[in-house]
Amino acid sequence: MRARRAPFALVYARGMDPLTGLLDGPRARGAFLLRSLLDPPFALRIEDRAPLTVVALVRGAAWVVPDDGAPTRLGPGDVAVLRGPDGYLVADDPATPPQVVIHPGQRCATLRGEPLVESMALGVRTWGTGTDGATVLLTGTYQLPGELSRRLLTALPPLVVVGGDEWRSPLVPLLAEEVTRDAPGQEAVLDRLLDLLLIAALRTWFARPGAAPAWYVAAADPVVGPALRLLQNDPARPWTVASLAAEVGVSRAALARRFTELVGEPPMTFLTGWRLALAADLLREPDATLGAVARKVGYSSPFALSTAFRRVRGVTPRDHRLAAP
């Protein structure tokens, strides 16, 4: 029997760097993964509303055309990371009219709504126009239910593209080789490979000058980085700027100034947002009580948590829980 996985919020609170925290929320667990073999002209209209999608080009060429962005060409080895839920087009040419629509739940249909899953199936996790497609794409989609995932993923632009010549990663050909295998444990293998591809792509993109968000840059700072980890790892502690500064080994004024400069908000404001994001995730755990959640995230009572939650997030914890999908 598989052990029950700890809630994401608790896993994160035990101590991770910001990129690991970003990716632990959307970690693949039976994620949708598909190899597409396509001959031009092709144009797939993606309307699945997935919060996060990874597209890797194995062979040939394709264009990714976001609804609100410029067309971007992909070549072999290139990886695109798309932040949903807005739609986009994958085509041999930006001018090619859509022929296929991918709906929520990965339901594939013609523009008239006729199903295409069976007619275009080409084997294990493989789909397309023919077995010798000139263009080969790998597509993986994630579902992100957590507030922490949402908080951190807003730092990403709608489309991130990492060129194959920029990182020379073996992950794309390895995933292409593994995706069609049908062996015991293969789903877990593919989940982990998809995670590695996403992590490597985002890490490479964040290394570009000016690309990394403030929280990522701040994590590498010798003063703010340790302070961030202390707040994230132990949100229940009754922190003050003075106690945090003492732990880091700098003055209160120096920490407050440096933290605000790099993170974009004062330490205690960051802590409040972090605690309430943790609480929002924990409240959706089926067995969680308001009192237990309050203690875990650093509030003295359910009333104190409810007051802060409503003030900052605009709803009560109970209404937040009832609104869970």
Steps between C-alpha positions, in 0.01 A plus 500: 500500500633842407560728798282809509699795371541793737310812397704727274488786747657286772762355267602848399506623857758236590761682301563549129659756278254717306531313170443168671198648672371629170525154349384286790147631461468407133698177540378248247283224644352314206534816293367499147788428264472448124723463196358661185613403147390767256539575131445853369271671467391456861347734757382391843287742699568435871211595729553248782543779760792315661683731744842385381611325180839385377556457125827350372589470133677176412509533121396746232365847574188655652366838602340579834250784469357627834166679491662816634858467384731488203552174306813312604673238289625177656781289361638159605587494869308819581266499800204731554332548838151650476315644798125455461215512494493707179492314169767479234574349160766246404548498124742448214441865410324779694272553199372140487133490605419277801397147410481341845387631839626358831232557765517466882567144605719466190194429285606528138247598234455661161379858476148356470542303823553154349728285720847419362667298774447159342545599137837668567638253756839360396599283796606539860470870600532587130263692278513685170463502125736213415771273638777688317402852601744766387448678832512317834374680812490395864230666711456473875234679705481566873210580727576749780241513778705676765513863604879481537533376144282785381693753706831394352393421144373853452868590481520319164409668173232332285767340279858397582716351225839341557695422185661163449832670422474691829517203733577179300292289734469121450152510657301560180632194310479292818137593558426436131646152536316417821157644414401209274609223735232296672670344801428464873561827681524693173255767613727588794804506271328742262377722783852540633649565157238764432580665833872498418435656161290776653752572776793509259318727256393751766840498667663576166251777429541654847876519437444753220575860597183669620282188463491380860219631724581689818448203733746290299769768502440571868551134590863524389570810709720424805271700730150469352537139387543359852220726627262373234580139581446560872155651438401231252634210703349605833195723440348410839782669692403841645735692276583867526741693281733521800499124568544423130791743475662341805480156339654629178767700684429852379331804643125540493522805274743332260277194463181700453662721236666214309198271516259765372741599225543146364166332574282802437324499838603516868580177684182492710281574198664211317448278805130584520448415134699180539306389808165565334602319181603202713171522687302515176658175383468326838134597536421291193640187660196287590589442866639846582337705773523877521674477838763256374566711191531815712765337719698369203524837330566716805166639619409485866137401445246413230353846547835668432548294183144569383542873553827516307373269229192710437691828513765393249316252277151647514320179604467299817690172537168317488398662171845429358466134590149475355622652174764229453466319167 
